[in-house]
């Protein structure tokens, strides 16, 4: 559990981030991305909340004399051109050149008010649950790209909050993409190929995919695979993959943006970058649902941390967890006899009383029930 979460303390660096509606299953809002942009000419981070293409077009106009900045904002524009409706953007200063770019993009954490790079994401736990870094595929070569995402995925795994959308350098062919993906492992991330094109402008697929996640969550919920639905966008794949390449990508845990013979554009595949032994987390829907349920349970149980470890308290915890399970019944597998089960008990292992919360639930596409246990010191 995150230390700030233990004490219900959430500190945001950006004033705008404090005012947004909280996201998560308890608030019936998921699929909200935060874009990290690295821009020239900035002296300090800037935070935005966008709801329309007009907002992005204004930024494009203001940055018309900065080719790199224009390219970055066009990536965010593609999210709204693909019918995304709500996104956060953190614009970070980029001063370094050459080999120093990756170090600046990763950044560092020197305290709440001195975070840079990927560490600023910690200010967005309450208002976004998807991460997109389109410039990782624009500014970094293949080796740096791999190092950047290895660090980002390690951080998001430790935070247990965000789901990361990964794309690859534009000049990577399908075989190279498969090789790069083979070295990335995380059940909290999914990779997409190939790049897209609109009006002779090349764009990484991540922003459009984030829009597909958001639309799918709103229309069908987080437990549904964000795949194999017709995408409403004028973006088209830069290359068309042959059937054998489609198969190879899916086997390598790389999802494909593909235009079929009927000219319909769809996302083909719903795999995470999970390791082969994480069978229950190989699908995006199962992984994101587990993440969202786990966080909701944290939020429900945190107020009991400083209460006596008594039977009355555990009963109250079980009642609240049951109410939560009932409120989100639609995300569970309707074919399961007991799609959601929660239990709370007290353990005195190690001479210290703890609340033990056991959760088990079934969602579509999972091999078996997903489950987890939390230990909260009373």
N, C-alpha and C positions, 0 to 999 in steps of 0.2 A: 504494500500500500504506500502511495506517495505520502511523505511526511505532512505536506500542507493539507492533504485530504483527510488525514487522521484527525486534525483539529478543525476541520471545516474552514480552513483558511485558504482563500484564493486571491492571489495578488496578481494584477495585470499591469504590465508596463504601459499599455496604451489605453488612454481614456476611452476611446471609441469602443474597445473590446469590452469594457465594463457594462455597457448599456444594452447589449444585445440579449435576445431571448435565449435562455439556456437550451442546449441541445441534449439529446439522449432519449432512450426509451421512456423514461419517466415523464418527459416533456413532449413526447410524440413528435420529435423532430430529429431526423438523422440524415446523413448524406450531405453535410455542409462542408465544403472544402475551404482550406486556407492555402493560398498560393504564396510561395516565397519567391520574390523577385529581387534581383541584384542589379541596381541601377547606378549609372554614372551621374556625377553631379550632386548627389545627396551628401549632406553632412551629418544626418541623423536618421534613424529609422522612421518611416511613416506608415501609419496603419489606416486601412480603408475597409468599409463594408459596402459592397455593391449589389444592386438589384436590377440593373438594366445595361443594355449595350451603350446607351447614351453616356453613362458615367465613364465607361472605358474609352469611348471615342474622344471625350474631353481630355483624358490623360494622353491619348495618342497625339492629339493636336499640340498639347503643351510640350511633348517630348519629340516633336517632329525633327528637331535638329540633332537628335542623338539616335543613331542607327541601332545601337545595342538596346537602348531603352524602348524604342519603337517595336523592335522584335519581341521583347519581353511582354509588352502590353498587348500585342497582337495575339499572343498565346492565351491571355486571359479573355480577350474578346471572343476567341473561338469557343470558350465555355458558354458564353451567352448566345452566340450564334447557333449553338447546339441545343438551345432551349433551357439552359441552366437559369435559375432564378435568384440564387442567393450565394454569395461568396465573400470571403474575407481575403484581403491581400496585405502582406507585409512587404513593404519596399525597403530594402537594406542597401546602404552605401557599398559600392564596389570600387575600390581605389587600385587594388593590386593588378598587375599585368602578368602574363605568362604563367609560370609555375606557381606564382603566389595566389592565383585565383582560387584554387581548391581550398587552400588554408582559410582564406577569407570567407568562402561559402560555408565551410563547416563552422567557423567561428569558435567562440568560447563562452564559458559561463563564469563571470567574475562577480556574481551577485545579481539580485533581482533587477536592478536598474542598469546593469552593465552586461547584459546578454547580447550576443551577436550570432549571426549565422543561424544554424538549425536550432540553437538553444532558445531563440525567441518563441518557438512553438509552445513552450511551457506556459506562455501567457494566453494560450487559446484552448486550454482544456475544457472550458465551459461553453465555448461558442462554435467549435468546429470539430469534426471527427475524421476528416479526410485530409491528407497532405499531398500537394502537387508541387513539384519543383521543376518547371519546364526548362529552365536554363541549365540544369545539370546536363541535358542532352545538347545544349547549344554552345556552352562555353568550355566544356571539358572533353578531353580525348578519352578513348576507350578505357585506358588504365585509370585515369583520374575519375572517370564516371563510376567505375566499379568501386574504387576506394571511397568515394563520396557516399554512394548508396549503402555500402557495408556499414559505414558509420551511422548514417541516418536510420537504417533498419535496427541496428543495435540499440540506439537511443529510444526509438519508438517501442521496441520490445520491452525495455525497462520501464517505460512510462505506462504501458498497458492502456492506451487510450486511442491513439490514431491508427488509421489504416492508410497505407502509403500506395500511391499509384506510380509505377515505375515505367519510364520509357527509355529508349536507347539512342545513342548518337545517330544522326541522320545518315551517315555514310556506312552504317553497319548493314551488311547484307543478312539474309535470314540465317545462314550458318553461323555468322559472327554473333548474332543476337542469341542464338541457342547456346553458344559457348559462354557468353557473358552471363546469361541467366543461370547456367549450371553452377556458378560460383556464388550466387545470391540465395540465401535461405531465410525465409521468414513467413510465418503463417499470418502476419499482419501486413502483407503487401501482395500486390498482383502486378504482373508485367504485361505490356502491350506493344504490338508491332503491327504494321509498319507506320512510318510517318504519313501525314496527310497533306493535301495540297488544296488551296483555294485561291483563285485569281493569281496564279503563278507564285503564290507565297507558301513556303514550306513550313509546316507546323508539327510539333510533337503531338502524339495522340492523347497524352495525359489529360489536358483540359477538357477535351470532348468526352473522354471516358468518365471524368468526374461529373459532367452534366448527365450522362446516362445513369450513373449511380443515383444522383439526386432525383431524377425523374422516376426511376424504378422504385426507390424508397417511398416516394409520395404516392405512386399509383398502386404499388403491390406490397410494400413494406420491406424491411431490412432482411427478412428471412428468404426473400426471393432472389434468385440469381440475376445479376445485372447483365444478362447475355441473351442472344438470339431473339432480340426484339428489334423491329425496324427503327432506325435512327433518323430523326428529322433534322437534317443538316445538309448544307451544300458542300461540306468537306468531302473529299474522296481520297482513298488510299493512293499513296505515291506509287506503289507497285501492287500487282495482283498476284497472289500466291497460288501456285498449283496445288491440287488436292494432296499430293505427297508432302508438300511443304506445310500445308495446314496441319496434317497429321503429325509431322515432326515437331512443329511448334507446340502443339497441345501436349505431346509426350514430354516436352522439355519444360512444361509449366509456363509457356508463353501464350497469352491470349491474342487473338488476331482481330483487327478491324478489317472486314472483308466485304467487298461488293459482289453480290451474287449475280447469276445470269439474268435475273429479272430486274437488275439495277438497284435492288434494295441493299442498303448499307446496314450491316449488323455486326455486333461483337460476337465472335465465335470462340467460345471457351469461357469457363468461369473458375479457373484454377488460381489458387494462391501460390506463392513461392515456398510453401511449406516443404519440409524434408519428407522423405518417403515414409518414415515411421509415424508421421502425424496424419493418419488416415482421416480422422474426423475433421481436420482443419484444412483439408485440401481444396475445399470449395469456399469461394468468397463469402457466400451467404452464411455458411456455418461459422466461419471465423469471425465475421463481423457481428453476428448475433451473439456468440459467446462473449465477445468483447463488450457489447452493449449491456447484456444481462449482468455480467460481472460488475460493471461500473454501477448499474442501478442498485445492485445488492449492497455494494459499498455505501452508497448514499443512504440507503434505508437503515443500515446497521450502525453507521457511524455515531448517531446520537446516543447509542446504548453503551459506548465504550467506557464511559466513566460512571455507569450505573452499577449497582451491586449485581454480582453473578448469581442471581436467584432464579427459581422456577417461574416466578411471575414475569420476570424480564424475558426469559426465553420464550414463554408463551406469547408475550406481546410481539416479540420479533417474528415468531412463526406466523402470527396473525397478519402482520404487515407484509411479510413475504408472500403469503397466500393471496392477499389482496392484489399485490403487484402482479403475480402470476395470472390472476383472473383478468386483470386490466389489459394484459398483452397477449391474451389467448390466441389471437389471430396469427401470431408469429410462429406458433408451435405446430408440430406435425399432427394434423387432424386424424391420422390413422393410428396414432399411438394411444394405448389404453390409459396411460398416465403421462401426459405430455409435460407436466411440470410438477416437481416435488421439491419441497424445501423443509429442512429440519434445523433446529437450533438446540444446542446442548452446552453444558459447562464441562470443561476439562481442567484438572489441577496438575497437569504434567509439569515437572520441573519446579514444583512448589509455587506456581503462579497460576491463579485462576484465569481461564480464557473462555470466551464464547467461541464455539466451533459451529460454523454455519455450513451445511452441506446442501448443495443445489444440484439437481439432475433435471435435464429437460431434453426433449426431442424436437428437432427441426427437420424440414425436408432436406434431402440429399446427404444427411449424415449417415455414416455407417452404423453407428450405435448412438445411444444417448450421450450427450455432452454433459460433463459434470465438473465441479470444482468445489474446493473447501476453502474457507477463510478462517483464520484464527485471529480474534480481536481480544486484546488484553482488557480485562474489566477493572 
